[in-house]
Amino acid sequence: MIRVLELFAGIGACSKALTNLGIEHEIVDAVEIDKYAIKSFNAIHGTNFEPQDITTWNKDIKADLIMHGSPCQDFSVAGKNAGGDEGSGTRSSLLYETLRIVENVQPDIVIWENVKNLLSKRHKHNHEAYIQRMSDMGYDSATQILNAKDYGIPQNRERVFTLSIKRGSQLVKSYTRPEPRPLELKLKDILEDDVEERYYLTDEQVASFVASTERAKAKGNGFKFEPFERERERVMHAVLSRAGSRQTDNFIKESSAESKQSTATTSSSASMAQMDARQRSAQCRVATESQKSSHLAAEGSITCNI
Ligand SMILES: C[S@@+](CC[C@H](N)C(=O)[O-])C[C@H]1O[C@@H](n2cnc3c(N)ncnc32)[C@H](O)[C@@H]1O
């Protein structure tokens, strides 16, 4: 049984991937500061962890596998690009806490997941520093950009995965890079049918987003309120979330049963913008993607033969 320590555990997508792959494991601890995230983690994995701050975490624990999806906001193109340099105090610099913990726990395997922009010219020195420090601690690392849509999930979500294996490990026999496979699931197969009313945009919100789009268009700016078509799209983009602004989220447009036919003709934001608000609310409902595909995150997986 593999002993797993999840750092920046969130809702525990990494552990869920092990479950999905049928790999027997025990979660020895989940280090997550957000009380709601850890509540979800506990509900999903049947555990009972409390919120914990990684900066003060220092338990004497044995683990074979450490998985960490360290905060990515400061590396992300959706953020302010503040970076993650050690000691900089940014959220992304918390990745260096993982190195401190790896040094103490000495697991056989470490998996780090982050946004693709980590490998950009501006941020890649942090990735290189991580690999170097892992090497100094006796680990060989391999990095690969994987897209969820190549591994059975209808979401266009590229992430950098860095796998580090302790030299001379008795646990790891071999490692094979995961081969892409054809996508069989469609987005509509995975979206929930019954979603609470509070997750739908109000008519006023829809009107305000449409107006913002028109203003942005007039100024030549890029902001676009362009909900996904629930019935048509095969693959969802990654959620772009920025605290305090719903405008950067992705939205799903769905037909109400009685207006399916008319909604089918209103497939672009341009045609939405041409409709008046009353018509629009009668014809479509728009929900936030992050809520509707919440279980997508839990299905995210990395496949490696250990
Ligand atoms: C990119 S998310 C990781 C998502 C996770 N892989 C999952 O499956 O949901 C980063 C997580 O780090 C957590 N975090 C941020 N600062 C932290 C800290 N000081 N200690 C512990 N967790 C922290 C955030 O609350 C967030 O849930």
The ligand as an ORCA input file, in Angstrom:
! r2SCAN-3c Opt
* xyz 0 1
  C      -3.641     24.885     -7.150
  S      -4.477     24.482     -5.691
  C      -4.187     22.748     -5.568
  C      -5.371     21.965     -6.019
  C      -5.280     20.503     -5.645
  N      -4.261     19.803     -6.397
  C      -6.622     19.814     -5.814
  O      -6.633     18.646     -6.197
  O      -7.667     20.434     -5.552
  C      -3.408     25.128     -4.433
  C      -3.953     24.914     -3.038
  O      -2.975     25.378     -2.114
  C      -3.668     25.836     -0.973
  N      -2.760     26.664     -0.156
  C      -2.390     27.952     -0.387
  N      -1.584     28.375      0.598
  C      -1.422     27.346      1.458
  C      -0.699     27.189      2.671
  N       0.018     28.195      3.209
  N      -0.765     25.997      3.298
  C      -1.503     24.980      2.776
  N      -2.218     25.081      1.638
  C      -2.176     26.243      0.983
  C      -4.827     26.605     -1.570
  O      -5.861     26.800     -0.616
  C      -5.217     25.705     -2.734
  O      -6.242     24.820     -2.376
*
